[in-house]
Amino acid sequence: SIGCLLNYLTKIAIVTFFDLKGGLLGKFKAVEDESAVFTTMSTDVDEQILLTGDSLGKVSLWDIDGFWSGKESLKEPFEITNGWKVSLCPPPLLGSWKAHLTEVVSVTFDSKREHIVTAGFLGALVVHIPHAWRL
């Protein structure tokens, strides 16, 4: 099994994926704009899609279904961390959009993956319909 964790390192937020036996499998900065900072994340109920939000109000959907499930799925570039070969390659990006004027503080799917609900730093709660992607 694989676990997912949001890490804030030196003001840069990074999504990390761990093998539950103790090894780091992959990590990536889950933003498209280099000036943005990754602020929140969640997955769908089946843990196939990673939702992320950033400091510029953008929401992104990443296809994590089996992406770091084994050695054959690890992709370049790599770094070696504590003896583990760690992929720095992000999973496939399914789509992204500007959801809020400022920082996204929460993002989640409903239980049927029909809607994505986001909350912004200024207090706005928005319901999105991800029909543009085959989820």
C-alpha positions in Angstrom: 0.0 0.0 0.0 1.0 3.6 -0.6 0.5 6.6 1.6 0.3 10.3 0.6 1.5 13.2 2.6 1.6 17.0 2.2 5.0 18.4 3.3 6.0 22.0 3.8 9.7 22.3 3.3 11.4 25.7 3.2 8.1 27.4 2.2 7.6 25.0 -0.7 4.8 22.5 -0.3 5.5 19.1 -1.8 3.3 16.0 -2.2 5.2 12.9 -1.2 4.2 9.3 -1.7 5.5 6.6 0.7 5.6 2.8 0.6 4.0 1.8 3.9 7.1 -0.4 4.5 9.0 2.8 5.1 10.4 4.0 1.7 9.8 7.2 -0.1 8.5 6.5 -3.7 7.9 9.9 -5.3 7.5 13.6 -4.7 6.5 16.6 -6.7 5.6 20.2 -6.4 1.9 20.2 -7.2 1.6 23.6 -8.9 1.9 24.7 -12.5 3.0 28.3 -11.7 6.4 28.5 -10.1 5.3 31.6 -8.1 2.5 29.5 -6.5 2.6 27.5 -3.3 0.6 24.3 -2.9 -1.8 24.8 0.0 -4.3 21.9 0.3 -5.0 18.5 -1.1 -7.4 15.5 -0.9 -8.3 12.5 -2.9 -11.5 11.0 -4.3 -13.1 8.2 -2.3 -11.3 5.5 -4.4 -7.9 7.3 -4.1 -7.5 7.5 -7.8 -7.5 11.3 -8.2 -5.5 13.7 -6.2 -7.0 17.2 -5.9 -4.7 20.1 -5.0 -5.2 23.8 -4.4 -2.6 26.6 -4.5 -1.9 30.1 -3.2 -3.1 31.7 -6.5 -6.5 30.2 -6.3 -5.9 27.3 -8.8 -7.3 23.8 -8.4 -5.7 20.8 -10.1 -6.6 17.2 -10.6 -3.9 14.6 -10.8 -4.3 10.9 -11.9 -2.6 9.0 -9.1 -4.3 5.6 -9.8 -1.4 3.2 -9.6 1.1 5.9 -10.5 3.7 4.9 -7.8 2.5 1.4 -7.4 5.8 -0.3 -8.1 9.3 0.0 -9.6 8.0 -0.1 -13.2 5.8 3.0 -12.6 8.7 5.1 -11.2 9.8 7.7 -13.8 12.7 10.0 -14.3 14.1 12.3 -13.0 15.2 10.6 -9.8 17.0 11.4 -6.6 18.4 9.0 -4.0 17.0 9.6 -0.5 18.1 7.3 2.4 18.9 4.6 -0.1 15.6 4.8 -1.9 15.2 5.7 -5.6 12.7 8.6 -5.5 10.8 9.7 -8.6 10.5 13.5 -9.0 8.1 13.1 -11.9 4.5 14.3 -11.3 1.6 12.1 -12.1 -0.5 12.9 -15.2 -2.4 16.2 -14.8 -6.1 15.7 -15.7 -6.9 19.4 -15.6 -6.8 22.6 -13.7 -8.7 25.9 -13.4 -8.8 29.2 -11.5 -11.3 28.5 -8.7 -10.7 31.5 -6.3 -9.2 35.0 -6.4 -6.8 34.0 -3.6 -5.5 30.9 -1.7 -7.5 27.7 -1.9 -7.8 26.5 1.7 -9.8 23.3 1.1 -10.7 21.0 -1.8 -12.7 17.8 -1.9 -14.9 15.5 -4.1 -18.4 14.5 -3.1 -18.8 10.8 -2.6 -19.9 10.1 -6.2 -17.2 12.2 -7.8 -19.9 14.4 -9.4 -18.8 17.7 -7.8 -15.7 19.3 -6.4 -16.2 21.6 -3.5 -13.5 24.3 -2.8 -13.1 26.9 -0.1 -11.1 30.1 -0.6 -9.2 32.2 1.9 -11.7 35.0 1.6 -14.5 32.7 2.7 -16.1 31.7 -0.7 -17.4 28.2 -1.0 -17.7 27.0 -4.6 -19.2 23.8 -6.1 -17.5 22.8 -9.4 -18.8 20.2 -11.9 -15.8 18.4 -13.4 -17.6 17.2 -16.6 -14.7 18.3 -18.8 -12.6 15.3 -17.6 -13.5 11.7 -17.7 -13.5 10.9 -14.0 
